[in-house]
Amino acid sequence: MINIKRICLFTVGAILTMSSMITYVANASTETITNNRAKQFVDIVTEQKNKPYQYGATGPSCFDCSGLIYYATGQMPSLKIDGQDVKINLENGLGRSTNDQYNAEKGHYVSIYDRRPGDIVFFGGSSYNVTHEGMYLQGDTFIHAPRTNEVVKETSLSSRSNLLPSVRRLEGWLQSSNSWKFLVADTEVNNKWILDNNSYYYINNSGYMEENSWQWIDGSCYKFNPSGIMESDNWLWDNGKCYYVKPSGAMDRNNWVQYKEIWYYVGNDGAMIVNDWVQWKDIWYHVGSDGAMQKSWLTINGKQYYFYNDGSMAVNTVIDGKTIGFDGAVIKG
């Protein structure tokens, strides 16, 4: 027999784990904040170091200042929120020039004093005359494509006198006090599904990511592992019971589930039924102590029953010379 604990392996290996995200401290606060999207953005831009400047170029072999940022936004992994594609603000069809990028979706600026790694910093005479941009890294450092005959490189912010007072921020995961939120255009989302790096997460009504819990959402029950990733197409062992979540992530209920050519039944609470009778579509079945559908002759509570290859109980028939009654039990004498 197959051990149901082996079936109910709880998958904790995640495609994306929160421990891999970048951590930093905002200049104007002691609050520690983590943003994996910012880390991805930083990684893409820093990979372009030492590539030459060329006016009007958007990569991948050379860039101007706005072309470097524009290129990086296009390389970001896709996001979906409630099934809708989400791209960061600068790539949302609003132009690729420095002025266009600075003035895109006004109202979502962040003070330069609250700058964080991955924020886009701008330089110029005013918000109407933005002449240069780059990506903030840490401390006094940013990375940019400076000018003709130079390459993409890191430079100190203090070396430039025309730093504008606002930065633009990428949406993404934010962590504060060990809880996770999701930011889009500097606004926190709630009651939303997030598809990030092929994994689903859910942001609840309070704006926090669900983790290590079962949650009912729109009439279905879902399991989120300790990293917040929705479990799917998997058997889960939880508090002494075994559950199956479908490829959609929804917990299966009142249904047969096949695993390695063996059928198991999950009840109304989603838990696998073991060592008991199962009535399904007016037909009786029996499952063993390991939850597997049983077949052939069985003795249950002192009575003999026969179960066909599809697991259904035989009634009102004769098998192997034994008369079977309407209740499925062999009639003695």
N, C-alpha and C positions, 0 to 999 in steps of 0.2 A: 504493500500500500504506500501511496505517496503521503509523506508527512505534511500536514497543512501548514506547519510553521515554516517549512521550506518553501511552500507556495507563497506564503504571506511575507515575502522579503520586503522590508521597508527600505526603499531606495533613498539613500541620503547623499549619494554622489550627484552633485548638481552641475548643470552646464554653466551656470553663473552663480558664484557664491559671493555673499556680501563681504566676506573677509578679503576679497581681492580688490576692493575698491580703494580709491585714493582718499587719504585723510589729511586734513589741513585745518588750521585755525584762522578764522577771519581776523583781520587787523583790528577791527573796531569791537571785537567781542572775544570772550574766552570760551565761547561755545565751540565744541569740536563738531565739524560737519563733514560728511562723506558723500561723494557724488561719483558714481561709476561712469556716468556719461561724460563728465568732465575729464576723467582719466583717459577714456577712449579718445576724446578730442585732443588732449595733450599729446598722447602717444602718436596720433596721426601727424600732427604738426611737427613734432620733434624728429620724426623719421625723415623729414624733408631738409634737415640741416645740411649745409654745405652745397645745396643746389643753387645755381646762379640766378640772379635777378634779371628779369626781362620785362619791360613795360608791356602791359596788356596780356601777359601770360597767366594761365590758370593751371599749369602743371601738365603732366606729372614731372617733367624734366626741369622746368624753370618756372618762376613766379614773379609777379609784382606783389605789393603788400596785400591788397584786397584779394588778389587771385589765390594767394596762399590760404587764406581763411575760407574763401569760397570753395576751393578744392577740398579742404578738410571736411567741411560740412557735407559734401557729397559722398565722402567715404565713410561716414558714420553708419553703424549698423541700424537697420530699420527698426522702427517702433510702431506698435499699433495700440491705440486706446479705444476700447470697446469696438474693435474691428476696423477702426479708421486709421489710415496711415498718418503718422506724425513726423514731420521733419523739423529741424531746429529753425528758429525764426529767419535766419539770414538766407536760407535756401528756399524760402517759401514764395518764389516767384517775384521777389521784390528788388531785383537788380543785384549786381555784383560789385559795384563801385564802392569806394570807402564812404562817400556821403550817403549812398543808398543804404548801406549796411548799418551805419550809425543811426540813421533816422527811421529805420524799419520798425513798425509797430511802436510808436512813441508811447511812453508810459511804463515801459518795462525796463527802464534803466536801473542800475545799481550804483551806489556811490563808489568812487575810486577808493575810499577809505575802508570799504567792505569787500575789496577785491579778493578773489579766490583763484586758485589754479584753474585754467581753462577759460577764464573770463577774457573777453576781447577788449583791449585797451585802444584808445584813439588819441590822435594828436591833431592840433590845428588851432586856428585863431578863434573859432566859435563853432557851435553846432551847425552853422550854415556854411562853414568853411573848414571841413574836415580833410586833412591832407595826408594822413598816414595812420596805420593801424598795425597791431600785432597781437600775440596771445600772452597773457600774464602767466608766469610759471610759479615763482615763489620769491619771497623777500623783495629785493629791488630789481628782479630779473624778468624780462619778457623776451619772446622770440619773434622775429619778423624778417621780412625780405626788404632790406634797407634801400638800396639804390643801384643804379647801373655800375657794373664792375665790382659788385659785392655779391655775397652769397647769403642764404638764409642762415641766421646766427642768433645767438643770445646777446642781449645788450642790457645795460642798467637803465631803469626808468629815470633815475636822477640825472642821467647824461643828456636828457632832453628837457627843454624848458616849456614846451607847449602841450603838456599832457592835459587832456580834457577831464573834467570832474566826474564823468560817468563812464561805466563800462557796460557791456552787454553780456548777459549770462545765458549759458546753455541750459535747457531743461534736463531733468534727470532725477535720480534718487538722492534724497537728502536724509541724513541720519542725525538725530538729536535725542539724547537720553536713551540710547539703545532701541529707539523706535524709528521706523522708516516711513518717509513720505515721498511723494512724487511731484516734481515741479514742472509745469509747462508754462513758458512765458512768465516766469516768476510768480505763478499762481498755483497753489496746491490743488490737486484733484481729489475727489472722493467718489465713492460708489462706482468705481471704474475698474475694468480689466486692463492690465498692462501686458503686452506681448513684447518681451525684450530678450534678444539673443535666443529666440526659439523657445523661451520659457514663459509661462503665464503666471502673473501675480495679480492679487486683488487688493485695491485700496478701499477700505471700508468707509462707513458714513462719517467716522471721526477723522478721516484723512490719513489713517495709518495702514501700512501693509499687514495683511493677515499672515501669521506664521505659526507653525506647529499647532494647528487646530483644524477642527471640522467646522464648516460654515455653510448655512443654507443661503443660497443666492438665487433669486428668481425661480424658486420652486425646486431647485436641485441642491444636493449636498456635495460639497467639495472638501478635499483634504489638502492642506498646505503644509509642506515640510518645514523644518527649522530655519531653512534659508528663505522661506516665503514662496517657494516654487510650488505650483499646483501639481499634485500627483496625477498621472494619467496612465490608462492601460496597464494596471498593476494590481496585485493582491497586497493588501496592507494588514499587518497584524497590530491590533490596538486593544489594550485592556482585556486580553485573553480571548478576543474574537477576531475573525478573519473577514475582511471586506474586499470587494472588488470595485475599482473605479474604472469607468469606461475610457476609451480614447479621448472623449470630450472632457474627461475629468470628473463628470458627474458620477456619484455613487450609484451602482446598480442595485435595484430592489425588486423583490418578487419575480425573480427571473432565473433561468438556467444560464450558467457561465461555463464555457468549455476551456479546459487547460490541459494541453498535451493529450488530447483525445479522450479526456475524462471529463464528465459533466458534474458540476456542483450547483447547489441551489442556494441563492441568497434570499433571505426573508424580507419582511416589511421594514425592518430596521437596518437592512443592508448586510447583516451578519450572515455568514455561511451557516446553514443548518447542518447539524451533525447528529448521527445515530437517531433518526426520527423519520416519521412519515411526512411526505410532501404531496399535497393535492394541487395539481396544476391543470387547468382547463378540464375539470371534472374527471381527471384520471389520477390514480394513486401511484406514487413512486416511494421508494425507500432509499435513504442515504446512510452510509456506514459511519463509523466513529471518526473516519478521516474526511467525511463530507462527500465522498464519491458516490455517484449513482450506482445502485446495486443491480445485479442481473442474476438470472438463473434461480435455483431453489434456495430459499432462505427459511430458517426457523426463527420466528419472532414471537416472544412471549408464549412459547410452547405450541404455536400453530405454524403449519407449513404454507408458504406462499411461493408463487412462481412469477418471475419478472422477465419479460421479453428483452431482446437485445437493445431495444430503444428505452429500456428501463420501466416501461409501463407494466402494471400489475395485471395478471391474467384473471379473468372472471368468467363464470358459467361455461366452463370448457373441461376437456379431459386432456391431460398431458402426462406422458410416461405412465399411462394406466391409472392415474390418480384423478378423481373427480374434484373439480374446483367449483365452489359455490359462488353466489352473487357477491359475497364479501371478500372474495379472493382467497379464503382459507380452504385447505383440502378437507373434504367431507369424509369423516372416518366411518368405517363400518359399511 
